[in-house]
Amino acid sequence: MKATPLSNCERRFLLRAIEERKRLDGRQCYDYRNVRISFGADHGCCIVELGKTRVLAQVSCELVPPKPNRPTEGILFFNLELSPMAAPGFEPGRQSELLVRLNRLIERCLRNSKCIDTESLCVVAGEKVWQIRLDLHLLNHDGNIIDAASIAGIVALCHFRRPDVSVQGEEVTVYTPEERDPVPLSIHHMPICVSFAFFQQGTYLLVDPSEREECVMDGLLVIAMNKHREICTIQSSGGVMLVKDQVLRCSKITAVKVAEITELIQKALENDQKVRKECGKFGFAESIPNQKITAFKMESAAVDTNNVEEQAEEIITKADPPSEVCAKPILHTPGTAQIGEGIENSWGELEESEREEAEEEEAESEAAAFECQKMETEDTCMMGETKKDEPIVLSDSEEEEVVVLEPQVLPRKTRAQTNLKQENTSKKTFNKRRKKKRAA
């Protein structure tokens, strides 16, 4: 993974805060972030939140042939995936150096520590054994992935139940959960990882580093321990040389943190088992109800329901009686009715200025129409006289003037009259031209 680059100003600010024994989230140097465990509807599924770092764990099983060198032991398989959903620096389908290191550390923590009894996973020696697969998915990255993954892995293994089986001769029968209750895994102890970040060549120490603190740290020490103070694995990375006193100091801090986390895990498992026995509500939808984007958490207000009837009667007696007068309906036209006075209808009425403009336009249009009619009557009279007195001469010219007369349409009396003056002037000029041609 390519960490988010920090500017020199941010780097100096973080180192200065660490020198003054201060952290960005307000914790002390040896404080651990809050751990929250949520179980899914199925056994072996859980989500662990370490601050804002969130890991999903899912356990599954199947019957497979055993390994040739271990015919009486089951198989454990662990896989951690870092998706771009957790952080933009993660690349899908690529085995980065960080991913390889985390997978190896989880295998040493859970497999090499012998926390699970692999011999109890054998069904038929040399033929069939249970293969337990643990898949870890990083949902959000805010530092200290290994601690959150180790807690999620051991919680999912403790919560998982495999199907019950029976062997009769060479026949193996696998029972469903309805036929027989599933069987939990045989777990001897719960190893949990605790990480320590060192700054300025081991001068300063922080427990449970965040993502920003991991960007400026010089080295990292991871210790896996159970509640019996047994160190399961230890790994140091970075260019920091640690002395014996520093390692012993970290181991003592680890013992305290592991005891607190183990107690929290046991309480979470007991509460989930109790809810399932009582047929209560369980699963992610019930364990994380108030973390929806569109949900607002509001405290319920207490309502006093005592003497409700008496208070209602007092309110009714004090209230004014309703009026007995009922308005008669007014019939304006058949099929309509009005109750009450109401307001006069002003729909379609014009204002005074608009009325004056409309009246002026109507008068002008009427005058123009009257003039057009008068001109047409004079033209018809003149044409009649020319027909009686003058002979008709046919011209031999190929180009003849064609005059198209459009019928005169009287304008309607509407509210909006468009360009009446322009139409009148165009008609007058047209009539003048026609008179000149006829006179010629």
N, C-alpha and C positions, 0 to 999 in steps of 0.2 A: 504494500500500500504506500502511496505517496502522500505523506502527511501534508496538511494544509500549511503552506509556507507562512512564517511569521516575519513581520518586519523587524528591523533592529530596535525600533522604539518599543514594540510589544515585548520583544525578548528581554530588553533591559528592565521594563516595567515588572515582568514576572519574576525575574531574578532578584530585583530589589525588594519585592513583596515577600519572597521566600526568606531573604536575609532578615527581614523584620518580623518573621514568624507570622505572616498573614497569607491567607488563601483567597482566591476570587469568590468562592462560594461561602465564605464565612466560617469554614471549619478550622479546627486546630490542627496541628501537624500530625497528631496520632488519631484523629477522628476518622471513622468509617462512614461512608454514605449509607442512607437508609436502604434496607433490603426489603423488597416486597415480593411475595410469592402468590401466584394465581394459578389455579388448576383448571384444566379443560374438562369437557364432558366425558372424555374417555380416560381410562387409566393410562398413566405414563406420559401425559401431555401437561406441560406447565410453562409458564412465563415467569422469569425472574427479572426484576428491575433493581439495578444497583445505581441509585441516582437516576440519571437519564439514560444510562446504558441498559438495553433491554435484549434478552436472549430467550428464544423459544426452543424448548427441548421436546423431542418426541421419541419414544421407545417402541420398537416393534420386534417381533420374534417369528422364527420359522424353523421347521425341522430340516436339518441338513446332515450329510455324512461328516463325521469328525475328522480332524487332522490325523495323518498317519502316525505321527510321533506322539500324539495325545489322544488315544482312542476313547478314554473315559472322561474327557473334559469337554465342556461346552465352548462355544466360540463367542468372543466379544468383539464388536466392531464399533469404532467411534469415528464420527465425521463432523467437522465444523465447517460451515459455509459462511463466507463474507460476501454479501450481495451489495450492489450499488444503492439499494434502498437504505442501508445503514449509514453509509457515508459516500460521497461522490468519488473519493479516491480509490474505492475498491473496484476491481475489474472482474466481470463475470467470466467464469470458465478458465481462470488463470491461477496457477499455483504460485502465489507470491511467497517471498521469504517469510513474511509475518505469518501467513496461513500455515506453512509447513512447521514453523516453530510452535505455534499454538496447538496444532494437532498432536505433535510429539509430546508436548507437555501434558496434555489431557490424557493421553494413553499411559504415560508414566504415573500420573496421579490416580487414575481409576483402574487400570489393568495391572500394572506392576506392583501396586500396593496391595493386591489380593483382597480388595474390599468386597468382591463378589465371589461366592463359592461356585466355581465353575464345574466342580464334580456333581453338584446337585442338578446341573442342566443336562446330564446324560440320561437318555431314555433307554437305548439299547447299546451296550458297549461295542464300539467298532462299527456300528451301523447308523444309528440316528442319535443326534444330540440337538439341543436347542441353540440356535444362533441368535444372540441378543444384539440388536443394532440400535445405537444411540445417535440420533441426528440433532445437531445443534445449529440453529440459524440466528445470526446476529440481526436484530431488527433495527436497532439504533446504537450508534457508536458515540460514546462520550467518555472514553478512556477506561482502562483496566478491564479489557475483554476477558482475560483469563480467569479472573476471580468470578465474574458473573457466569461464565461458561461452566466452571467447576461446580458452582452452587446449583445451577440449573440441571447439570448432568446427574449429580447425586440425588437431587430431589425427584427427578423423573424416574430414576431407577428404583427408588424407594416406593414411589407411587404406582409403579407398573405391576400388572398382574398377568401372568401367562396362563394359557388354557391348561386344564388338568388332562392327564393322559393315563391310559391303562394298557398293560402289555399282557397278552394271552398267547403264549407260544411265540410265533413270529409275527403275529398281528398286533399292530399298534392302533389304538382308538383315541382320537382327540375329541374331547367333549366341548360342547358350546357353553357359554356362560349360563344359559337357561337350564342345561342339564346338570352341570356341576359348577360350583363356585371357582373362579380362577384362583391361581396360586401365586402368592408374592415371591419375589426373588429372595434368596438367602444372602443377606448383606451383613458382613461382620462389623464394619465400621464405616464412617463417613469422612473421607479426606476432603479438605477444603483448602483452596489456595488463597494466600494473602500476599499482595504485592507491595514492594517498597521502592520508592524512587529516590535516587541520590543526586545531589547537586554540588557543583564546585568540588569535584573529586572526593566525594564522601563527607564533606563538611556538614551538609544539611540533609535531613531525612524527612520524607513525607510518606504517609500511609494512604493507600488507595488513590493513586494519582488520577487526575482528570485528563482529558484530551490535550488541553493547552499545556498542562504541566508535563505531559509526556513529550511534547515537542522540544522542551528546553532541558530535559533531564540528561545527566551524563551516564547513568547506569541504572539497571533494574535488578532487583532481587526478588524471586518468587519462592515462597516456602509453602509446601503442602503438608498439612498436619491434621490429625483427628483430635477428638476431645480427650483422648488418653495421653496427650502430649507426645505422640509418636510422630516423628518426621517421616513422611511418606516419600517426598522428593524435594529437591532444592536445586534451583537454577539461577545463575548470575549471568547477566548479559550487559554489554557495554564495556567501555574502557576504564572501569573504576576498580581499583585494588582495595579490597575490604580486609580489615583486620579481624582477629578472632572476637574481640569485644563487640564490634558492630554486628556480627552475625548472631552472637548470643543475645544481644539486645533485641534484634529483630525476632528471634525465636520466642522470646518471652512475650513480646507484643502479639505475635501470631497465636500463641496459646490462649490469650484472653479473647481475641477476636473470634477464634474458631469455636470456643465454648459458647459465646453469645449467638453466633450464627447457627450452631447445631441445635441449641434450644429453640430458636425461632423456627427451624425446619420441622422439628418434632411437633411443635404446637400447630403449625400449619397442616401437617399430615393428620393429626388427631382431629382437628376441626373439620377437615374435608371428609374424613371417614365417618364422623358423627352425623354430618349433614346428609350423606348418602344413605346411612342406615335409617334416618328418620324420614327419608323420601322428601327432603327439602329441595330448595333451588340451589343448583351448583353450576359451575362452568364459567367461561370467560364473560358471558353476557350478564351474569349475576355478580361476579367478583369485581368487574370494572363497570359499574352502571353509570357513574357520573363523569366519565372521561370522553363523552361524545362532543363533537364540535358544535352541534346545534342545541345542546342541553344547557340550561341554566340551573344552578343549584340554589334553591331558595328555602330558607327555614320555614317550617310550618308554623302558622300562627294559631294560638290557642283560642277556641271559640267557646263562650259560656252558653250552654244550652239549658240552663236551669230557668224555670218560670217563663218559658217562651210563650205559652198560651196566655198567661196573665198580662204580659207585656203587649201582646197583640191586641187583646181586648181593650186595654187602656188607650192604645193608639187609635182604635176604631171609634171609641166613645169621644175622644177629644177632636177627632177630625170633623170638618163641616159636612153636613148632609149634601148629597148631590142635588143639583137643580132639577125641578120637575118640568120646567118649560122646555118643550121640544120645538125646534124651528120647523115651520112648514116648508115643504119643497116648492120651489118656484119653477113652473114649466114655461120655458122660453119658446121652444118649438117641440113638435111631437117627437117623442123618443129621447128627449133630454130633460134633465132636472137639475136644480141647484138648491142646496140646503144652506141657509145663512146668506149674509149679504155678499161676502166675497169682494173681489176687486173687479173694476170694469176691465173688459177685454180690450187691450190695445194692440192686438195682433193685426198687422197689415195697415195700421194707420200711419200717416205721414206727419212729419213735423211741419211747422209753419213755413220755414224756409224751403223745404222740399215741395210743399203744396204750391207756393208761389212760382217756383221754377217749372213745375209740371203744368200749371195753368198757362204760363208764358209760352212754353213749348207747344201746347195744344193750340193756342191762338195762332202762332206762327205757322203751324202745319195746316190749319184750316184755311188761312189766308193763301198759302202757297197752292193748296189744292184748288181753291176758287180761281186763282189766276190761271192755273193750267187748264181748267175746264173752259175758261173764257177764251184763252188762246186757241184751243181746239175748235171751238165753235166758229171763231173768225176764220180759221184756216179752211174749214169745210165750206163756208160761204164763198170765200175767194176762189176755191177750186171749182165750185159750181158755176161761177161766173166765167171763168176761163174756159170751161167745157162748152158753154153756150156760144161764146163769142169767138174764141180762137180755135183754129184747127190743131189737131194733134200731129206733131212732127216726130217721126222715128229717126233716131240718130244711127249712123252706120259705124260709129266707133266701137272698137272691140272692148274698150274699157268703159264700163258703165258703173255709175255710182249706185251702190246698194245701200239703202237706208233701212235699218231694222228698228221698228217702233215697238217698244215694250209697253204692255198695258199699264195704265196708271193705277197704282194700288194705293188706296187711302191708308195712311198710317193709323195704327191702332192706338187707342188711348191707354197707354201703359205708363208705368212709373218711370221706366228707363227709356228715354228716346235717344238714339245714338246717331250723331252727325246729320241732324235734320237740315241744318243750315247749308251744309255742303251739298246735299242732294238738291235742294231748291235752286241754288246758284247754277249747278250743272244742268238742270232742266231748262233754266232761262237761257243759258248760252246755247244749248242745243236747239231751242226753238228759234233763236235769232239767226243761227247759221242756216236753218231750213228755209226761213223767209227769204234770206238773201239769194239762195240758190234758185228758188222759184221765181223771184223777181228777175233774175238774170235770164 
